[in-house]
Amino acid sequence: MRLATESRAIDADLIRACGDDLEAIDQSIRPGTVINVGGTIHSLASSAVQQRSETPRAAIRRVQDDLREFCQRAKVDRLIVVNLASTEPPPDVGDLPVGWTELDSLLDLPERCPLPASSLYAIAALDLGHAYVNFTPSLGAALPALVELAEQRGTCLAGRDGKTGETLLKSVLAPMFAQRNLHVMSWVGHNIFGNMDGVVLTDPANKAAKVTSKDKLLGEILGYTPQSLVTIEYIKSLGDWKTAWDHVHFQGFLGTPMTLQFTWQGCDSLLAAPLVIDLIRFTERAGRAGQTGVLSFLASFFKSPQGVCEPTFARQYEMLLAWAQSLA
Ligand SMILES: NC(=O)c1ccc[n+]([C@@H]2O[C@H](COP(=O)([O-])OP(=O)(O)OC[C@H]3O[C@@H](n4cnc5c(N)ncnc54)[C@H](O)[C@@H]3O)[C@@H](O)[C@H]2O)c1
C-alpha cells in the first residue's frame, strides 16, 4: 500500500483489487540469506535471518528446497529466478576459481568463500536448471564458473542492473556526441530519491557497486574518458520518485564550450516493473528454444550487460530484434 499512499505511484483501488493475489504471493515468501551482504543490508533483515549460522552450501540447499516446494505447489517445471534484492557491496572475487568444480568446493568453507547472497541465489537456481536474471548491480551470476554451471545444467542467465532511467538516457545520448564528433569534456549526474534502495545506497560500500555500473559506459561509448561524476543521495520526501539532473559539457566547432542539461523524473518501481516482466517473458522464450548460458540479446535491458561489450542502446536493441527474428 505504501506505493499508493506514500509514493502516489499506483492507484489505491488497483492495489485493493489485487488484494487476493498479493495475499497469495505473500504466503509464498520464505526467508533468504544475508551471507556476505555487508552491514547495511544485514541490519534490514529479521533477527531470525540475522542470527542464522550456516555455510554457503547449506543456504543454497535451503533455498533449493523452497524452490522445489514452490514448483510443486504452483505445478510448474521451470522457474525464472529474478534478483530484485538490495544492492550488495562489490565483493573481492579476484582470486576465485574460474571453473565450477573448484568454486563448488569452496561452498563448504565460509571463511574462503566471498560469494554474496545474490550469487548463492544464482547457484541455487542454476543448479536446479532454473534460469537466473539479475536486475541489480550485485555480483549474482557474473562469474565464469556460474556461466559454466548454467551451461552444464542446460539453463540460461542474464544481468546485470536494470537500465531504467538516467543510464538509459546516457546510453542513447552519448552515441550522439560520438557520432557528431562533439567532444564531451565532462558529464555530471546527480540522482536523488527516497525509497529503500536509496537508504541502502547511502552506505558508501553499497553505493560503489551502483556508481560503477552507472558511470563506466561513458568511456566505452565515447572511446575516451571525460571527467565524470555520479552522485546518489537519499532524500526521504521523494519516496519512489527519482530525479536525475545531468549536466553535459562538450565542445562545439572551434572548441567552443556548450552544454546539454536534462532532468529525468520517474517513478522507480514503475520504470522497473515492465522491464522485469519483459525479461521474464524473453528468458522463458529463450529457455523454450533451448538456449543456454548468457542471454546476450537482452543487453538493452541492463546497465552492465553480462557477456556483451556493446554499450550503445540502439545496437543493443538491434540484438534483441535479431533474436526475435531468428525465432520467427
Ligand atoms: N528502477 C529501479 O527500481 C531499479 C533499476 C535498476 C536496478 N534496480 C535494483 O533493484 C534492486 C531492488 O530495488 P528496489 O527499489 O525494489 O529496492 P527495495 O529496497 O525497495 O527492495 C529490496 C528488497 O530486497 C530485500 N533484500 C535485501 N537483501 C536481501 C537478501 N539477501 N535476500 C532477500 N531479500 C533481500 C530487502 O529487504 C527489500 O525488501 C536494487 O538492487 C536496485 O538497485 C532497481
The ligand as a Gaussian input file, in Angstrom:
#p B3LYP/6-31G(d) Opt

LIG

0 1
 N       14.189000       1.442000     -11.268000
 C       14.520000       0.574000     -10.321000
 O       13.761000       0.361000      -9.410000
 C       15.810000      -0.194000     -10.437000
 C       16.618000      -0.046000     -11.573000
 C       17.801000      -0.788000     -11.664000
 C       18.179000      -1.620000     -10.609000
 N       17.401000      -1.713000      -9.510000
 C       17.866000      -2.557000      -8.410000
 O       16.849000      -3.430000      -7.967000
 C       17.045000      -3.726000      -6.587000
 C       15.743000      -3.509000      -5.834000
 O       15.375000      -2.142000      -5.892000
 P       14.115000      -1.659000      -5.035000
 O       13.927000      -0.213000      -5.306000
 O       12.965000      -2.597000      -5.245000
 O       14.717000      -1.851000      -3.568000
 P       13.935000      -2.109000      -2.197000
 O       14.909000      -1.708000      -1.139000
 O       12.590000      -1.497000      -2.223000
 O       13.712000      -3.696000      -2.181000
 C       14.759000      -4.583000      -1.973000
 C       14.246000      -5.712000      -1.090000
 O       15.247000      -6.733000      -1.053000
 C       15.267000      -7.233000       0.275000
 N       16.585000      -7.887000       0.450000
 C       17.778000      -7.318000       0.621000
 N       18.750000      -8.254000       0.697000
 C       18.136000      -9.453000       0.569000
 C       18.603000     -10.790000       0.561000
 N       19.904000     -11.070000       0.700000
 N       17.704000     -11.778000       0.388000
 C       16.391000     -11.497000       0.241000
 N       15.882000     -10.243000       0.244000
 C       16.761000      -9.236000       0.403000
 C       15.064000      -6.015000       1.149000
 O       14.647000      -6.380000       2.444000
 C       13.975000      -5.291000       0.357000
 O       12.703000      -5.776000       0.711000
 C       18.190000      -2.827000      -6.110000
 O       19.398000      -3.545000      -6.125000
 C       18.217000      -1.746000      -7.177000
 O       19.496000      -1.148000      -7.291000
 C       16.214000      -1.033000      -9.388000

